[in-house]
Amino acid sequence: MAYPTSQAQIQCPQCQQPMTVTVQQVIDVGTEPTLRDRLLRGRLNVARCPRCNIGGALAMPLIYHDPAHDLLLAYVPHEMNLPMSEEEKEIGRLTNMVLDHTPAEKRKAYLLNPTRVMTHEGLLEKIMEAEGVSPEQVRKQNEKIRLVMQMAQAVGNETKLAALIEENKEVIDYNFLLLITMTMQQAGETHDEATVERYGTLRETIITQLDLKADQVPSLGLEEPMNGLIEALLATPQDELEPAVAANRPLLDYNFFLHLSQRAEQSSGEEKAALLALRGQLVEITERMDRLAQQAIERAATQLNELLRAEDIDAKIQEMYHEFDEAFLVVLSANVEQARTQKRDDIVEALTTIYTRVIKAMETRLRPELRAMNHLLRMESSAERKERLRKELRTYNPAGFIEMIEAIAGDLEDAGGADPAVLERLYTIADEAREIASSDLEFVPPTESLFGGENKGDTPQIILP
């Protein structure tokens, strides 16, 4: 059973607007594993003023429980200025909640004596330490990350960069260069060419200035994943090859085909024949997919022009909504951004109206629980949202519904570029759902997922407002 949440009455430090927020003071990752991720992301117990939009973390006593590591941590922020007697009282109250929620046969001695941590950073360090990462490792890694960023900012200023490298040459080791290499790889995956170029220049400058040997420098790591993908595609049955190519299309770029050709040239016999045959199939499939993608973009542009010329937009959307797909939304969003750049407010307004109405029509194709979540996302009033949540949580598995919301929020955050307001609203809805589930409803353990299918990690399609 989940721990109950509570309501806190706070006042905005900027505009003094009073507000009520949902807080989670017991973080038990054995009961709700998603809470650990939210704590580490800084997404737990945060508030944002509805009037001036100032937001931040709330200072409050916390208990963190990780039964897998026999870990019970207590944290009371200094800024609360609580007398020692009040601190002990709060820690005792929260510790008793953990004991009450733990079956008698699973209670251990550590539950009677929580470890006190003095700072929020110390809390996170203890959590990481329990998972095998020492505080010293965390500190050193953070220092290296800051230095890498400082050096990257100096790229373009040869004198400054050379001085930074010379001053810090004692800490520039294999792992330091690995941070730079990983940054390049991650940027490459998102097609951030500017970052790849900046960190590539930094990497080469360090190697040249310090005269590093090959065994002192981590490989850019392109060959190994490319070879792994080649082997996987070679082993794929013919009737499954096209779906496999579609799933890996972003990886099948110029560098991949160049590597595949080079590997074929260096091979012989049956291996060479298989590699050349694979290359021919991949070229044919990717060219066909690219043609279809281009046709989809052109079709989407035609659809958008039809909507813009329509006298009755709503009627036209109802006539065409079954044709709308991801390509249409991409074209529509691109046109909105172009109109904003050109300061064509009239076009922005027209396109935004179309976007809103198309999204509403497309929602009818979503699974019921995703339609419910999209509806909740658009509700500004917390009271109205909670009323709707009570209804939804009696329809769906409460634990599964909360898991779905937090998983989608986490995936959006990991992907980058998500609207911070949407992320915050998703986490707020999850908190409100947890509050209702723990107080108004019998909370169902997360034994099944709302995602469906065998792959529970797949995030379902969601249409954000």
C-alpha positions, 0 to 999 in steps of 0.5 A: 500500500502506498504512503499517504501524501499530505497537503501543505499551505505555503506562500509564494516568496515572490508575490505572497500568493497563498497556495496548497501543494501536495507533498510526499514525505516518505519516499519508499522505493520498495513500494513506489520505485518511481519516487527515487527517480523523481527525487534524483531528477529534482521533480519531487515536492516542488511547487510553482506559483499560479500567479507569478510562475516562480517555482522551486523545491519545498523545504520539508522533513523527509524519510527515504527508505530503500529496503533492498539496501537496508537503507533508512535516511532522515533529512530535515532542511536547515532552512526550516529552523526547527528546534532539535525537539521538533526535528526529532518529533518529525523524524520519529513520526515519519519513521513510525509510518515506515514501521507501520507500513512494513510487515512484522516479518520484514522489520529489521533493526535499521528501521529503528535508527534512521541515518541523519543527513544534513543537506539535500546533496548529502541525501543524494550522495547517501542514496548513490553510495548505497548503490555502489557510488562513493561520495568522493567519486560523485564529487570528483566526477562533478568536478571533472564535468564542470572542467569539461564544460569550462574547456568546451566554452573556451573552444575558439579562444586558443590562448585560454584553452591552452592555458586551461589544459596546461593548468589541469593536465594532472587531472586529464586522464582516460576518464576525463577524455571519456566524458568528452567522447560520451558527450560527442556520442550523445550529441551525435545521436540527437544530430547536434552537430555544433556540440559534436564539432565543439567537443571534437575540437576540444578532444583533438586539442587536448590530445595534440597539446599533451601528446597523448598516445592511442592507448591513453585516448578512448575510441570514439566508439563508432565501430563497435555499435556499427558492427553490432548492428550489422551482425543483428541485421545479418541474422534478421529473417528476410520477412523481418528485415524491413521492420528492423531497418525502420526501427534503426533508420536513424543509425543507418547514415552515411558513416554506417554505409561507409563502414559497411562497405569498408568491412565488405572490402576487407572480407572474403568468401561467403562473409563478403557476399553476405555483407554486399547483399545486405548493403544492397538490401539496406540501400533499397529499403532506406531509399524506399522509406525516404521516398515514402517519408518525403511523400508524407511530408508533401501530402501533409503540406497539401492537407494543411493548405486545404485546411487554410483555404476551408471556409469551415475549418471544423467541418474540414477537420472532421472530414480529414482527421483520419488522414492526419499523422505524425508528418502532418503535425511536424509540418504544422509545427514547422509552419507555426515556428516559421510564422513566429520567426517572421512575426506574422501573428495572424498566421500564427493565430490561424495555425495554432487554432488548426493545431488545437482543433486537430489535436482534439480530433486526433485524441479520439484515436487514443486509448481511453486512459491516454485520453483521460490523461490529456484531458487532465493536462488541460485542466488548470484548476487543481480542485477540478482536476482532483475531482476528475482524477477520483473518477479515473482512478476508480476506472483504472488501476491507480498504481498503473495510472500513476506509473504511466504518467511518471514514465511518460514524464520521465521519457519526455525529460530524458528525450530533451526539448519537452515543455517544462510546463507540461513536465511539471503538470504531469508530475503534479497530476501524478502527485495528486493521483497518489494523494487520492489513491492513498486517502480515498481509494484502496491502492492497488499494488503495481502488478500490472502496467497500463502500457499493455503488451510484452514490452512494459518499457514502451511509452505509449503515444501521447498527444500533448496540448 
